[in-house]
Amino acid sequence: QVELVESGGGLVQAGGSLRLSCTASGSIFSIHAMGWYRQAPGKQRELVASITSGGSANYADSVKGRFTISGDNAKRWVTLQMDSLKPEDTAVYYCNVYSSYQERNYWGQGTQVTVSS
């Protein structure tokens, strides 16, 4: 059984900060990357940021310079520091893990981030 536990969502004013955390447990092997996706109402789920087992980080253009991802794939944790938040960052944020051995994605249950103007 695989479980991804997220924490850190909430309500914040524009310009504020939040930090999301995710820890993975269970039968996941050879983690290639961990990251965060988000889905706003009426929109498709989109990549926010990811980090590979080699430490390479990738960001959506809309969050570059404002969000910072960090993590340790071997230790199965990833965090997303979100600064200078904007109302358009409002969404449900999902932790994601990709296993190169099992060739599949695993998802957390999602955590709500709401940014008020």
C-alpha positions as CSV (number, residue, x, y, z in Angstrom):
1,Q,0.0,0.0,0.0
2,V,1.3,3.4,-1.0
3,E,0.5,6.6,0.9
4,L,1.4,10.2,0.2
5,V,0.6,12.5,3.1
6,E,0.4,16.2,2.5
7,S,0.3,19.1,4.9
8,G,0.6,22.9,4.9
9,G,-2.3,24.2,2.8
10,G,-4.5,27.0,4.0
11,L,-5.8,30.5,3.5
12,V,-3.4,33.4,3.0
13,Q,-3.5,37.0,1.8
14,A,-1.9,38.0,-1.5
15,G,1.8,38.5,-1.0
16,G,2.0,36.0,1.8
17,S,3.7,32.6,2.0
18,L,2.8,29.0,2.6
19,R,4.9,25.8,2.8
20,L,3.6,22.5,1.6
21,S,5.1,19.2,2.7
22,C,4.7,15.6,1.5
23,T,6.0,12.3,2.8
24,A,5.6,9.1,0.9
25,S,5.4,5.6,2.5
26,G,4.8,2.1,1.3
27,S,5.9,0.1,-1.7
28,I,7.4,2.6,-4.0
29,F,10.7,1.7,-5.6
30,S,13.2,3.7,-7.6
31,I,11.7,7.1,-7.2
32,H,12.7,9.2,-10.3
33,A,11.0,12.4,-9.3
34,M,8.8,14.0,-6.7
35,G,6.8,17.1,-7.2
36,W,3.6,19.2,-6.9
37,Y,0.7,19.7,-9.3
38,R,-2.3,21.9,-8.8
39,Q,-5.8,22.1,-10.1
40,A,-8.0,25.1,-10.0
41,P,-11.8,24.9,-10.5
42,G,-12.7,24.4,-14.1
43,K,-9.0,23.9,-15.2
44,Q,-6.8,20.9,-15.9
45,R,-4.3,19.7,-13.4
46,E,-0.9,21.3,-14.1
47,L,2.7,20.8,-13.0
48,V,3.9,23.4,-10.5
49,A,7.4,22.1,-9.7
50,S,9.3,18.8,-9.6
51,I,12.7,17.6,-8.4
52,T,14.5,14.5,-9.7
53,S,16.5,12.0,-7.7
54,G,19.6,13.8,-9.1
55,G,18.5,17.1,-7.6
56,S,17.3,18.8,-10.8
57,A,14.4,21.1,-10.3
58,N,11.8,22.1,-12.8
59,Y,9.2,24.9,-12.4
60,A,6.1,26.2,-14.2
61,D,6.8,29.6,-15.7
62,S,4.0,31.1,-13.6
63,V,5.8,30.2,-10.3
64,K,9.5,30.8,-11.2
65,G,11.2,33.1,-8.8
66,R,8.4,32.7,-6.2
67,F,8.2,29.0,-5.4
68,T,11.1,26.8,-4.3
69,I,11.0,23.0,-4.3
70,S,13.3,20.9,-2.1
71,G,13.3,17.2,-1.2
72,D,15.1,14.0,-0.9
73,N,13.7,11.2,-3.1
74,A,15.7,8.5,-1.2
75,K,14.1,9.7,2.0
76,R,10.8,10.2,0.3
77,W,9.9,13.7,1.2
78,V,9.4,16.9,-0.8
79,T,8.4,20.4,0.2
80,L,7.2,23.5,-1.7
81,Q,8.0,26.9,-0.3
82,M,5.5,29.4,-1.9
83,D,6.3,33.1,-1.5
84,S,4.7,36.2,-3.0
85,L,1.4,34.3,-3.5
86,K,-1.2,35.6,-5.9
87,P,-4.9,34.9,-6.1
88,E,-4.3,32.9,-9.3
89,D,-2.3,30.4,-7.2
90,T,-5.5,29.3,-5.6
91,A,-6.0,25.6,-6.3
92,V,-5.9,22.2,-4.8
93,Y,-2.2,21.1,-4.7
94,Y,-1.3,17.5,-5.1
95,C,1.9,15.7,-4.2
96,N,3.2,13.5,-7.0
97,V,5.8,10.7,-7.0
98,Y,6.9,8.9,-10.2
99,S,8.5,5.5,-9.9
100,S,10.8,4.5,-12.7
101,Y,10.7,0.9,-11.6
102,Q,6.9,0.6,-11.4
103,E,6.5,3.1,-14.3
104,R,3.6,4.9,-12.7
105,N,2.6,8.0,-10.8
106,Y,1.3,8.1,-7.3
107,W,-0.8,11.0,-5.9
108,G,-1.6,12.5,-2.6
109,Q,-5.2,13.4,-1.6
110,G,-4.6,17.1,-2.3
111,T,-4.5,20.1,0.0
112,Q,-6.3,23.4,-0.6
113,V,-4.4,26.6,-1.1
114,T,-6.5,29.8,-1.1
115,V,-5.0,33.2,-1.7
116,S,-7.3,36.2,-1.1
117,S,-6.8,39.5,-2.8
